[in-house]
Amino acid sequence: MATMDHYTIYDILRRAGVPLRASARFGDGVGAALWERDDVAETRYVAPGHHTLSLYLEGGTGIRRRQGASAAPTGSPGSLCVMPAGVSTSWDVSGRVCMFHLYVPRAAFDRAVVEALDADPASVRLRDETFVRDPAIESVIRSVMLPLRWDDPADRVAVTHAGRMLIAYLASRFTERPARSLLARGGLAPAALRRVADFVDAHLDAPLAIDDLAAVAGLSPYHFARAFKRSTGEAPHRFVVRRRIERAKALIAAGGLPLAGVAAAVGFGSQSHFTARFRDLVGLTPGRFASAAERVPPAPPDAGSPYRDETQALVADDGKRAPAPGPSRTERRPGRAGTTSTTATRDR
């Protein structure tokens, strides 16, 4: 059986000695377990760190959730419980039950919310449900997941896909969320955009994740990505790549670093990846860009920026440099009797 550390409910049942029939970890940190118990006990799940989907496969008629002074219903085969992360629950257990558990980390559920609902996970809440019925979930578990060998590589893709189907279904049918018209649609505040740009420029030599940028802006990753694109017209990843390449162009033009050193200085782990991204955005490989930059004469102290513009023109012309402008086509030179005359001259 797979190692199932860090699932709160799994750990509680194991410590209580509840017999485990099967367990497995799937992709995205999702896990599943098949339990069979026949005892009299009180079980308390204290603020689990993950969401849990529970289906009673057999028995369960002697299990009751403690919910204040009111009489709580008991379970039965086909009963479904949805236990959100952070919600503590207490259960009176009496008699036999065979139950299936799916353990879903918050991050995996948040991804499903984005993919299934196109919504900000921060605005979506998984409902707390006890002993409800859902034929679709029951069918997937009984007909698809249980017949598979969870740890067999041949069944790995199928069981992982089934688990993702269940999570997407939970996100679609068992959540509370604002109406679509109420979801945030604005862009980033100018100050937040400046903070993000400054952070990116200061960390171009390091790996950058969407979570890092969202934290700088003070938003959830989903909301940040949407707001950033609305403000800038490009996705955060594209923005970061473009800033890396702009820094690389400046380093190449300045000289002093081999191309491998430039690639590392702007956060690329391999020369081939750097070359591909540079060519995509600039139209030249880094080597050709370096050759073009070397043919540009150094700017005189008071020349300002014409040579930078010329370098950009070189890139646009695929490295072909236009001839430098010569002197004026007309010049004044001394004439006879102290007079001056204007004579057409050729470009030099």
URWO-V734277 format. One record per residue. N is the residue number from 1. RES is the residue in one small letter. PSI is psi in whole degrees, 0 to 359 (none if undefined). BURIAL is # if it has 9 or more other C-alpha atoms within 8 Angstrom, else .. Layout:
n: (N & N)
res: (RES & RES)
psi: (PSI & PSI)
burial: (BURIAL & BURIAL)
This chain:
n: (1 & 2 & 3 & 4 & 5 & 6 & 7 & 8 & 9 & 10 & 11 & 12 & 13 & 14 & 15 & 16 & 17 & 18 & 19 & 20 & 21 & 22 & 23 & 24 & 25 & 26 & 27 & 28 & 29 & 30 & 31 & 32 & 33 & 34 & 35 & 36 & 37 & 38 & 39 & 40 & 41 & 42 & 43 & 44 & 45 & 46 & 47 & 48 & 49 & 50 & 51 & 52 & 53 & 54 & 55 & 56 & 57 & 58 & 59 & 60 & 61 & 62 & 63 & 64 & 65 & 66 & 67 & 68 & 69 & 70 & 71 & 72 & 73 & 74 & 75 & 76 & 77 & 78 & 79 & 80 & 81 & 82 & 83 & 84 & 85 & 86 & 87 & 88 & 89 & 90 & 91 & 92 & 93 & 94 & 95 & 96 & 97 & 98 & 99 & 100 & 101 & 102 & 103 & 104 & 105 & 106 & 107 & 108 & 109 & 110 & 111 & 112 & 113 & 114 & 115 & 116 & 117 & 118 & 119 & 120 & 121 & 122 & 123 & 124 & 125 & 126 & 127 & 128 & 129 & 130 & 131 & 132 & 133 & 134 & 135 & 136 & 137 & 138 & 139 & 140 & 141 & 142 & 143 & 144 & 145 & 146 & 147 & 148 & 149 & 150 & 151 & 152 & 153 & 154 & 155 & 156 & 157 & 158 & 159 & 160 & 161 & 162 & 163 & 164 & 165 & 166 & 167 & 168 & 169 & 170 & 171 & 172 & 173 & 174 & 175 & 176 & 177 & 178 & 179 & 180 & 181 & 182 & 183 & 184 & 185 & 186 & 187 & 188 & 189 & 190 & 191 & 192 & 193 & 194 & 195 & 196 & 197 & 198 & 199 & 200 & 201 & 202 & 203 & 204 & 205 & 206 & 207 & 208 & 209 & 210 & 211 & 212 & 213 & 214 & 215 & 216 & 217 & 218 & 219 & 220 & 221 & 222 & 223 & 224 & 225 & 226 & 227 & 228 & 229 & 230 & 231 & 232 & 233 & 234 & 235 & 236 & 237 & 238 & 239 & 240 & 241 & 242 & 243 & 244 & 245 & 246 & 247 & 248 & 249 & 250 & 251 & 252 & 253 & 254 & 255 & 256 & 257 & 258 & 259 & 260 & 261 & 262 & 263 & 264 & 265 & 266 & 267 & 268 & 269 & 270 & 271 & 272 & 273 & 274 & 275 & 276 & 277 & 278 & 279 & 280 & 281 & 282 & 283 & 284 & 285 & 286 & 287 & 288 & 289 & 290 & 291 & 292 & 293 & 294 & 295 & 296 & 297 & 298 & 299 & 300 & 301 & 302 & 303 & 304 & 305 & 306 & 307 & 308 & 309 & 310 & 311 & 312 & 313 & 314 & 315 & 316 & 317 & 318 & 319 & 320 & 321 & 322 & 323 & 324 & 325 & 326 & 327 & 328 & 329 & 330 & 331 & 332 & 333 & 334 & 335 & 336 & 337 & 338 & 339 & 340 & 341 & 342 & 343 & 344 & 345 & 346 & 347 & 348)
res: (m & a & t & m & d & h & y & t & i & y & d & i & l & r & r & a & g & v & p & l & r & a & s & a & r & f & g & d & g & v & g & a & a & l & w & e & r & d & d & v & a & e & t & r & y & v & a & p & g & h & h & t & l & s & l & y & l & e & g & g & t & g & i & r & r & r & q & g & a & s & a & a & p & t & g & s & p & g & s & l & c & v & m & p & a & g & v & s & t & s & w & d & v & s & g & r & v & c & m & f & h & l & y & v & p & r & a & a & f & d & r & a & v & v & e & a & l & d & a & d & p & a & s & v & r & l & r & d & e & t & f & v & r & d & p & a & i & e & s & v & i & r & s & v & m & l & p & l & r & w & d & d & p & a & d & r & v & a & v & t & h & a & g & r & m & l & i & a & y & l & a & s & r & f & t & e & r & p & a & r & s & l & l & a & r & g & g & l & a & p & a & a & l & r & r & v & a & d & f & v & d & a & h & l & d & a & p & l & a & i & d & d & l & a & a & v & a & g & l & s & p & y & h & f & a & r & a & f & k & r & s & t & g & e & a & p & h & r & f & v & v & r & r & r & i & e & r & a & k & a & l & i & a & a & g & g & l & p & l & a & g & v & a & a & a & v & g & f & g & s & q & s & h & f & t & a & r & f & r & d & l & v & g & l & t & p & g & r & f & a & s & a & a & e & r & v & p & p & a & p & p & d & a & g & s & p & y & r & d & e & t & q & a & l & v & a & d & d & g & k & r & a & p & a & p & g & p & s & r & t & e & r & r & p & g & r & a & g & t & t & s & t & t & a & t & r & d & r)
psi: (151 & 154 & 129 & 37 & 153 & 7 & 111 & 310 & 321 & 314 & 320 & 316 & 322 & 317 & 332 & 357 & 18 & 130 & 131 & 125 & 329 & 154 & 155 & 153 & 135 & 193 & 161 & 21 & 8 & 143 & 161 & 152 & 148 & 117 & 149 & 117 & 155 & 89 & 180 & 120 & 165 & 129 & 131 & 127 & 114 & 113 & 63 & 149 & 13 & 163 & 151 & 133 & 125 & 132 & 127 & 118 & 320 & 148 & 211 & 1 & 345 & 14 & 132 & 137 & 133 & 118 & 73 & 208 & 343 & 150 & 123 & 147 & 163 & 163 & 181 & 167 & 132 & 354 & 138 & 135 & 136 & 117 & 103 & 155 & 141 & 353 & 119 & 140 & 152 & 141 & 136 & 122 & 131 & 113 & 188 & 145 & 140 & 122 & 146 & 134 & 137 & 122 & 123 & 111 & 153 & 317 & 319 & 321 & 320 & 320 & 320 & 323 & 315 & 315 & 319 & 327 & 347 & 48 & 160 & 119 & 331 & 339 & 4 & 133 & 129 & 131 & 148 & 114 & 141 & 125 & 50 & 171 & 138 & 102 & 327 & 313 & 315 & 321 & 317 & 318 & 312 & 319 & 335 & 306 & 315 & 322 & 343 & 153 & 106 & 327 & 1 & 124 & 330 & 333 & 2 & 315 & 317 & 317 & 325 & 319 & 318 & 319 & 319 & 325 & 316 & 319 & 318 & 323 & 318 & 316 & 325 & 323 & 344 & 36 & 158 & 132 & 157 & 157 & 150 & 326 & 344 & 352 & 144 & 135 & 2 & 171 & 185 & 146 & 146 & 321 & 320 & 321 & 320 & 318 & 317 & 314 & 317 & 320 & 317 & 312 & 328 & 349 & 32 & 341 & 3 & 159 & 139 & 129 & 159 & 327 & 324 & 314 & 320 & 322 & 322 & 322 & 346 & 31 & 166 & 154 & 318 & 309 & 320 & 313 & 318 & 314 & 322 & 315 & 324 & 325 & 322 & 342 & 3 & 156 & 153 & 320 & 316 & 321 & 314 & 315 & 317 & 318 & 324 & 316 & 323 & 318 & 320 & 319 & 318 & 319 & 320 & 315 & 326 & 335 & 175 & 346 & 137 & 161 & 327 & 323 & 324 & 315 & 315 & 324 & 339 & 18 & 16 & 131 & 345 & 149 & 323 & 320 & 316 & 313 & 316 & 315 & 321 & 313 & 322 & 318 & 328 & 330 & 357 & 156 & 160 & 323 & 315 & 323 & 319 & 319 & 318 & 319 & 327 & 335 & 355 & 122 & 150 & 144 & 136 & 160 & 325 & 18 & 348 & 229 & 12 & 325 & 331 & 319 & 323 & 322 & 319 & 322 & 323 & 317 & 316 & 327 & 18 & 37 & 0 & 120 & 133 & 152 & 144 & 144 & 138 & 189 & 171 & 149 & 348 & 143 & 150 & 132 & 158 & 139 & 188 & 155 & 35 & 3 & 173 & 152 & 152 & 122 & 135 & 137 & 160 & 153 & 142 & none)
burial: (. & . & . & # & . & . & # & # & . & # & # & # & # & # & . & . & . & # & . & # & . & . & # & # & # & # & . & . & # & # & # & # & # & # & # & # & # & . & . & . & . & . & . & . & # & . & . & # & # & # & # & # & # & # & # & # & # & # & # & # & # & # & # & # & # & # & . & . & . & . & . & . & . & # & # & # & # & # & # & # & # & # & # & # & # & # & # & # & # & # & # & # & # & # & # & # & # & # & # & # & # & # & # & # & # & # & . & # & # & # & # & # & # & # & . & # & # & . & # & # & # & . & . & # & # & # & # & . & # & # & # & . & . & . & . & . & . & # & # & # & # & # & . & # & # & . & . & . & . & # & # & . & . & . & # & # & . & . & # & # & . & # & # & # & . & # & # & # & # & # & # & # & . & # & # & . & . & . & . & . & . & . & # & . & . & . & # & # & . & . & . & # & # & . & # & # & . & . & # & # & . & . & # & # & # & . & . & . & . & # & . & . & # & # & # & # & # & . & # & # & # & # & # & # & # & # & # & # & # & # & . & . & . & # & # & # & . & . & # & # & # & # & # & # & # & . & # & # & . & . & # & # & # & . & . & . & # & . & # & . & . & # & # & # & # & # & # & # & . & . & # & . & # & # & # & # & # & # & # & . & . & . & # & # & # & # & . & # & # & # & # & # & # & . & . & # & . & . & # & . & . & . & . & . & . & . & # & . & . & # & # & . & # & # & # & . & . & . & # & . & . & . & . & . & . & . & . & . & . & . & # & . & . & . & . & . & . & . & . & # & . & . & . & . & . & . & . & .)
